[in-house]
Amino acid sequence: MATPQFSFECQASCSHTQARAGTFHTPHGPVHTPRFMPVGTLANVKTVTPAQLHDAGAQMVLANTYHLHLQPGEDLVAAAGGLHRFMGWDGPILTDSGGFQVFSLSKIRTIAESGVTFRSPRDGRVINMGPEDSIRIQNHLGADVIMAFDECPPYPADREAVEAATDRTYRWLKRCIDAHQRSDQALFGIVQGGVHLDLRRQAAEQLVQLDLPGYAIGGVSVGEPPELIEKIVQATTPLLPLDKPRYLMGVGTYREMAQAIAAGMDLFDCVIPTRLARHGAALVQGERWNLKNQKFRRDLTPLDETCPCYTCQTFTRAYLCHLIHAHELLAYTLLSIHNITELIRFTQAIRKAILQNQFVTQFEKWLEPSTTDA
């Protein structure tokens, strides 16, 4: 697939793991990897402005095909000049295919070889979405990176069902490739296969043969225990090309990202930072703090005095605690700014450590076997 505006260069590798620091070049600027990407499902990262995202260190953000198709519609976004102009974000954007959202509607959708038929949860109308539809919508939205339409099997699922979904994902990918119309958008394929490592291997080998501009590991973080996710990522990542970006979908905890980076992954996304913020929680140096807690009511110190974000440089824990208890919307914005900054700083610090060949030394505690953590 000809995508001359996209390239990936590896600048350093860890001598003890498969971790790497690189740069993914896109039409809207570079993404220095490894990198956490904030999720902006409906063309906005909840409660945060594009300027605040820039200040938080965001380079690439996500939007969702399924949700934008339902509201406001891809034709309106295209008429506005595409997602970048519509949402006021001048950096790279990635759109999910909508596959995960469609398949999560298990009670109101039907899967066939042609695609998926479902009722809109917004107005009840019947919608048909297949690979060609997903690509057409994403071509209209105009993101830099678009994802292939895939079938994401649930966990747990029997092997026969996972195998059928994995095979269909490959057939749909080839239809996505045929439908893709824009050379200024990079189409990424998605490796499925559930928890079955032989299916993951088969899927990865098939995708690599198609010489796509980038590859993703999907179908994780759908209910599996952390140790299974780790095993899937460790087994699958080495099968993906060294000269292409690798994206682990839906993962954004400290330990999962560190371990995936050690396996060779580059890009990550998760709704965790803004979702936690809306529940009054903050990510602080690897821990998760509940700012509703009584101990913060009179605490006049910064949330994290080592953090450069606007929230930490301007406000106290007591003020944040007050806003949360008062149900003030500003609380969600301030905590989202911090949480996004925190996860981006975490991946930036890993990148710096890889460049200095100190990744294992500096991040040893996050490379230990998975436990319940932030």
Buried (B, 14 or more C-beta within 10 A) or exposed (E): EEBEBBBBEBEBBBEEBBBBBBBBBBBBEBBBBBBBBBBBBBBBBBBBBBEBBEBBBBBBBBBBBBBBBBEEEBEEBBEBEBBBEBBEBEBBBBBBBBBBBBBEBEEEBEBEEBBBBBBBEEEEEEBEBBBBBBBBBBBBBBBBBBBBBBBBBBBEBEEEBBBBBBBBBBEBBBBBBEBBEBEBBBBBBBBBBBBBBEBBBBBBEBBBEBEBBBBBBBBBBBEBEBEBBBBBBBBBBEBBBEEBBBBBBBBBBBBBBBBBBBBBBBBBBBBBBBBBBBEBBBBBEBEBBBBBBEEBEEBEEBBBEEBEBBBBEEBBBBBBBBBBBEEEEBBBBBBBBBBBBBBBBBBBEBBBBBBEBEBBEBBEEBBEEBEEBB
